[in-house]
Amino acid sequence: MINGISINMYMVLSAILFIIGAVGVMARRNSIIIFMCIELMLNAVNLLLVSFSTLHNDAKGQVFVFFVMAVAAAEVAVGLAILSMVYRNVKSIDTNLMSNLKN
Amino acid sequence: MLGYTITQWLFGILSFLSIMFGLMVVFSRNPVSSVLYLILTFFCIAGHYLLMNAQFLAVVHIVVYAGAIMVLFLFVIMLMNLNEDQEPQRTWLTKIIAAVAGGLMLFVMVGSLKGSEQLQLQSYGASQVGLVKNLGKVLFHDFLFPFEIASVLLLAAMVGAIMIGKRDIK
């Protein structure tokens, strides 16, 4: 069975997914949604890394994706702890209210 | 089937679904449904990994993201008791500016691909690097030290999350 999928299709798909995440970060004010959009952007990059690793038949890309997943797990654990702490103090997770460093 | 192979059909369907669910993550009002759509997006991306014969990463992706990270998100959302009516909204101007900026970024990214060489991925099953056996060999030979460092990072993140989440630090 011939695959018949070029690397450019995966590049376009990853670009679209990345930009959906970027637009979500810019357009939403809920911190949790912003976090999820960051996860979406990370996954777009992971998808591109895996497709290039398959193209070149090199396992290093997939190992790198594995490390990216470990870092993403650490980031989410710390980030959600910070968010729940912010919610406990401010009673909201609106990003516009988090402006204590502004002035 | 219409001149396309089964792999191309699978790629098209999975891409369409992942883009649709990704858009639903951004556009849905309720944070809980946003999380559920993100889980569906992750399943579609795991399907892409399977299509590229990266079996280990597909399984790890589902276990780590759908099994651990999204459950953490759901727990935090349910602790915060967020409703649709108290959902903060940006102004329409900001949303339009964000959409225009995203569209321009997509235009640049896709435009830079135009005229590039169309390298074909190998036929299904030909790439053996994604199997657990081969990936494990690479991970524990060439990347043993980064692997250990990753475990230290996870430990530090765990301790940090607990310290941040404590109510009062004495």
Interface residues (C-beta under 8 A of the other chain):
Chain A: M1 I2 N3 G4 I5 S6 I7 N8 M9 Y10 M11 V12 L13 A15 I16 L17 F18 I19 I20 G21 A22 V23 G24 M26 A27 R28 R29 N30 I32 I33 F35 M36 C37 E39 L40 N43 N46 L47 V50 S51 S53 T54 L55 N57 D58 A59 K60 Q62 V63 V65 F66 F67 M69 A70 V71 A72 A73 A74 E75 V76 A77 V78 L80 A81 I82 L83 S84 M85 Y87 S92 I93 D94 T95 N96
Chain B: Y4 T5 I6 T7 Q8 F11 S15 S18 I19 G22 L23 V25 V26 P31 S34 V35 L38 T41 F42 I45 H48 Y49 M52 N53 A54 F56 L57 V60 H61 V64 Y65 A68 I69 L72 F73 V76 I77 L79 M80 L82 E87 P88 Q89 R90 T94 K95 I97 A98 A99 A101 G102 G103 M105 L106 M109 V110 L113 S116 Q118 L119 Q120 L121 Q122 S123 Y124 S127 V129 G130 N134 L135 V138 L139 D142 F143 P146 A150 L153 L154 A156 A157 M158 G160 A161 I162 I164 G165
